[in-house]
C-alpha cells in the first residue's frame, strides 16, 4: 500500500509500463442501474494506452470511444464474462510481432492524441485564447517522441 496518492500513482504507473496486458472495461460496466445505460470511457483506457500496454477487455460502445480510439487493436476484445481470456491471451502471446505493434501503436497514439496538452489546447481554442509557447513546445516534444516509435 502506498502512503499517499502521489506514491500510489507512481507505483501504479510503474506497474502498468512493465505489464504486457492491461484489463479494461467501460466505466461502471457492472452498475447499469447507476448509469441508466450510459456508456463512458474509464480512465483505465488512457492509463493502459499511455503505458503502451495491449489492452484486453471490452471497448466502450459509444461514439467518443469510436472517435478517440479509432486504430486497429486499440482494445483486443474479450467476452464480458472473461471466458475467452486464456484463448485470447494465449493467441496474442504466440504472436510477438502483433503484440509489439499494438503496444507501440498505443503508446504513439497516447503521445499524439491523448496527452493533457491536447485537451488544454482545445479548451483554449474554444475560449478564443492564445496558446502559450510552453504548450506549443510540449506538443512538439510529444510529436518528436512519437516519431521515435516504430509502428
N, C-alpha and C positions, 0 to 999 in steps of 0.2 A: 504494500500500500504506500502511495506517495504522500508525503507530509503536507503538500499544498497543491493547488490546481496547476501551478506552473510546472512543478515537478511531474505531476500526473501527465500533463500534455507532452512533456519531453520524453517520458518513458513510453507513452502511447505511440508517439511518432517514431521513436527508435525501434519499437517492436514492428510497427507497420512497414517501415522501409526494409526490414530484414525478412519480411514474410513473402512467400511466393503467391499465396492465395489470400483473399480477403472477402469474408462473407458479408453480403449486403442484402437489404430488403427495404421496401418503401417504408417511410416513416409511419409508425403506429400500425404496421401491417396486421397486427393481431388485435387491433382495437377499433374495429369498424363502427362500433356503437359510439365511439368518441369522435370519429372522423366524418360520420354521415356519408361514407363512401368516397370522400375526397381523398385523392392520392397525391402525396407530396414526395419530393426528393429529400431523403435524410442526409445528414452531414457525413455519414459513413461513406457515401459515394465520392464525395470530394476528398475525404481523407485517404481512401484507398487509391484514388486516382493520383493524388499528389505523391503518394509513396511509390508509385509505379508498380502497384500490385496487379495481379489478374483477379478482377472482381468476379465472384461467383454468387449467384442468387437470383433475385427477381428484379428485372428492370421495372421501374415505376411506369405504369400505363397512363401517362399524362403527356400533354403537348410540351411543357417545358423540358422534360427529360428527352423527348424525341429531338428537340432543337439543340439542347446543350450537350448531349452525349450521342452525336449522330455519326460516329465512326464504327467500323466493324469491331465486334467483340468488346465494346465498352464494358459490357457485363456479359459474362458467359452464363446463360440461363440454367437454372435448376428448377425442379418441381418445387412447388410451395411446401410440400411436406419433407423435402430433402431426401426422398427415397432413391434418387439417382446420383447422389453426391459421390459415391465411390466410383461409379462408372464414369462420370464427367471428369473428376479429378484424375482418375487413372488414365483416361484417354489423353488429357492435357499433358500429364507427366511423360507420356510416351512421345510427345511432340515438342521437344525443347525449342525448336525454331519458332513454332507458333507462340509458345509461352514468352519467349524473348520479344517477339513482335508486339504482342499485346501489352506487355509491360512497358516497353519503350514508347509505344503509341500513347498509352495512358499518361505516362509522365510528360510527354511532349504536349499533349492537349491540355494538361493541367497548367503548364507554363504559358501556353499561347492563349488560353481562353478562361481559365478559372482562378487566376491569382486575384487577390483583392484589388490590385491596381486596375484591373479591367472593370470591376464593379464601380470603383471610385470614379474612373473616367466617365462612365455612363451617367453617374449622379451629377457630375459637373456639367456634362453636356446638356442634360435635361434642365438644369438650373441656369444654363446660359453663362456659366462661369469659366474663367480661363484655367487651362491645365498647367500646373506648375512644372517648371523644368525638372524637378526631382521626380515627379511622376513619369514624365517622358523618359528620363534616364532609366528608371526602374523597368519600364516597358521594353526599352532597348536591351537591357541586361537579360530580361526574360526571353526575348527573341534570340539573343546570342546563345544563351544556354540551351534553348530548344533546338537550335541549329546544330548543336553538338551531338544530338541524339539521332542515331540512325534508325529509320523505320523501314 
